[in-house]
């Protein structure tokens, strides 16, 4: 691996950390892209649900880029942040980093994605996203 592709984990806590297992990969140990996509969706839904103060559903995968392969045994860290809030929808950017060769602590950014979620009510129909002030006052109680 060239020095140009090595990096460090971003500051802050990841939304999700997981290690792919042999069942998540092909016979050569390369993790399935669909498995990574599912984990990205989970990681992105966490800040989306927090900001929406409730249930959200994925309505679009706006972009998804696999920058490097992921292998069984990599420790994956998923960083996600809400980048846009609309009336009923939110856009979330997700970055995925793999820590490999634990003795040498190589870290590589392996995936970037942007997803859109819609806030839904108990009836699973779109609902208004509350303003930040309303969420803060609910949390203070």
C-alpha positions as CSV (number, residue, x, y, z in Angstrom):
1,X,0.0,0.0,0.0
2,X,1.4,3.4,-1.0
3,X,1.9,6.1,1.6
4,X,-0.6,8.3,-0.4
5,X,-3.5,6.0,0.5
6,X,-2.8,5.8,4.3
7,X,-4.6,8.1,6.6
8,X,-5.8,8.5,10.1
9,X,-9.2,8.2,11.6
10,X,-11.1,11.5,11.7
11,X,-11.6,13.2,15.1
12,X,-14.8,12.3,17.0
13,X,-16.6,9.1,17.6
14,X,-17.7,6.9,14.7
15,X,-21.4,6.1,14.4
16,X,-20.6,2.5,14.0
17,X,-17.6,0.1,14.2
18,X,-17.7,-3.4,12.9
19,X,-15.4,-6.2,11.7
20,X,-16.5,-8.1,8.6
21,X,-16.5,-11.9,9.1
22,X,-15.9,-14.7,6.5
23,X,-19.7,-15.0,5.8
24,X,-19.6,-11.3,4.6
25,X,-17.0,-12.0,1.9
26,X,-16.3,-14.1,-1.2
27,X,-14.0,-17.1,-1.2
28,X,-11.0,-14.8,-1.6
29,X,-11.7,-12.8,1.6
30,X,-13.0,-9.6,-0.3
31,X,-16.0,-8.2,1.5
32,X,-19.2,-7.9,-0.5
33,X,-20.1,-4.4,-1.6
34,X,-23.7,-5.0,-0.7
35,X,-22.7,-5.8,2.9
36,X,-20.8,-2.5,3.1
37,X,-23.8,-0.7,1.7
38,X,-26.0,-2.1,4.3
39,X,-23.6,-1.0,7.1
40,X,-23.4,2.5,5.6
41,X,-27.2,2.7,5.6
42,X,-27.3,1.8,9.3
43,X,-24.6,4.3,10.1
44,X,-26.3,7.1,8.2
45,X,-29.6,6.4,9.8
46,X,-28.3,7.0,13.3
47,X,-27.6,10.8,13.0
48,X,-30.7,11.1,10.7
49,X,-33.0,9.6,13.3
50,X,-31.4,11.8,16.0
51,X,-31.9,14.9,14.0
52,X,-35.4,13.9,12.9
53,X,-36.2,13.0,16.5
54,X,-37.8,9.7,15.4
55,X,-38.2,7.2,12.7
56,X,-36.5,7.7,9.3
57,X,-36.5,5.7,6.1
58,X,-33.9,5.6,3.3
59,X,-35.3,7.1,0.2
60,X,-32.1,7.6,-1.9
61,X,-28.5,6.7,-2.3
62,X,-27.2,9.8,-3.9
63,X,-23.6,8.7,-4.3
64,X,-21.5,5.7,-3.3
65,X,-17.8,5.3,-4.0
66,X,-15.8,2.2,-3.2
67,X,-12.2,3.7,-3.0
68,X,-10.4,0.6,-1.8
69,X,-11.3,-3.1,-1.1
70,X,-12.3,-4.2,2.3
71,X,-11.1,-7.5,3.7
72,X,-12.2,-10.0,6.4
73,X,-10.6,-8.9,9.6
74,X,-10.5,-5.1,8.8
75,X,-11.9,-3.0,11.6
76,X,-14.3,-0.6,9.9
77,X,-15.2,2.8,11.4
78,X,-18.3,4.6,9.9
79,X,-18.4,8.4,10.4
80,X,-21.7,10.0,9.5
81,X,-23.0,13.6,9.7
82,X,-26.2,15.3,8.6
83,X,-25.3,17.8,5.8
84,X,-28.7,19.1,4.8
85,X,-32.1,19.3,6.5
86,X,-35.3,19.9,4.5
87,X,-39.0,19.9,5.5
88,X,-39.3,16.1,5.7
89,X,-35.9,14.8,4.4
90,X,-32.3,14.8,5.5
91,X,-29.0,14.2,3.6
92,X,-26.2,12.4,5.4
93,X,-22.6,12.0,4.3
94,X,-20.9,8.8,5.4
95,X,-17.2,8.0,5.3
96,X,-15.8,4.5,6.0
97,X,-12.2,3.8,7.2
98,X,-10.5,0.4,7.5
99,X,-7.9,-0.3,10.1
100,X,-5.8,-3.2,8.9
101,X,-2.5,-4.8,9.9
102,X,-3.1,-4.0,13.5
103,X,0.6,-4.3,14.4
104,X,1.4,-1.4,12.0
105,X,-2.0,0.3,12.3
106,X,-2.6,1.0,8.6
107,X,-5.8,3.1,8.2
108,X,-7.4,3.5,4.7
109,X,-10.5,5.4,3.7
110,X,-12.4,2.7,1.8
111,X,-15.8,4.2,1.1
112,X,-17.7,7.5,0.8
113,X,-21.4,7.8,0.4
114,X,-24.3,10.3,0.5
115,X,-27.8,9.1,1.4
116,X,-31.1,10.8,1.8
117,X,-33.6,9.8,4.5
118,X,-37.2,10.9,5.1
119,X,-38.7,11.4,8.5
120,X,-41.8,9.2,9.0
121,X,-44.5,9.0,11.5
122,X,-46.0,5.9,13.1
123,X,-48.1,5.6,9.9
124,X,-44.9,5.4,7.9
125,X,-45.9,8.6,6.0
126,X,-43.5,11.6,5.7
127,X,-43.7,14.0,8.6
128,X,-42.2,17.4,9.3
129,X,-38.7,17.5,10.9
130,X,-38.9,19.5,14.1
131,X,-36.7,22.6,14.4
132,X,-33.5,22.2,16.4
133,X,-34.9,24.3,19.2
134,X,-37.9,22.0,19.7
135,X,-35.6,19.0,19.9
136,X,-33.4,20.7,22.5
137,X,-36.4,21.6,24.6
138,X,-37.7,18.0,24.5
139,X,-34.2,16.8,25.6
140,X,-34.0,19.2,28.5
141,X,-37.2,17.8,30.1
